[in-house]
Amino acid sequence: MVISIVVVVFLLRLWFLKISVQHERMILKNGGREYGVKNTKYLTLLHILFYLFSIIMAFVQHIRLDFIGIIGIGLLVFSMCMLYLVQSILGEIWTVKLMIAKGHTYNDHMLFRIIKHPNYYLNIIPELVGLTLLCHSWLTALFLAPFYTLTLWRRIREEEELLETIILSNGS
């Protein structure tokens, strides 16, 4: 059951990736640009590894759903809802990559005023913690979380720089 839940969440992630790819194409076609390409590749690799190793850990340890796993499911559901919310708010400019559309302006939605990077703090971090709890993949978290944290910190810094130098200077 645990592995089935992880597969469902991974399939949801793939569905959002499909949306992202459509938005990426449109942004580039309309004169937008991608930034932080190298860091995006690291984030993608780390995200896939986190899922892969968590599934392997659950399988090897014969993990069954327990109270800790139920907390993990709760975090996964929360993270997917937040991913949907952020994607809905940003619409056609939302991508998993760091992209700036031509004429991109700052989104002043209340969520972005309250939590500066909701996709990271309300989606990615709860998703990975939830995955760790569901799969009891403590070793995966122990070894990959430091790298993921550094890579995500770098992404946030890149995004902050783009926010100041490009987006806010577009008249937001």
Order of alpha helices (4+ residues) and beta strands (2+ residues): alpha-beta-alpha-alpha-beta-alpha-alpha-alpha
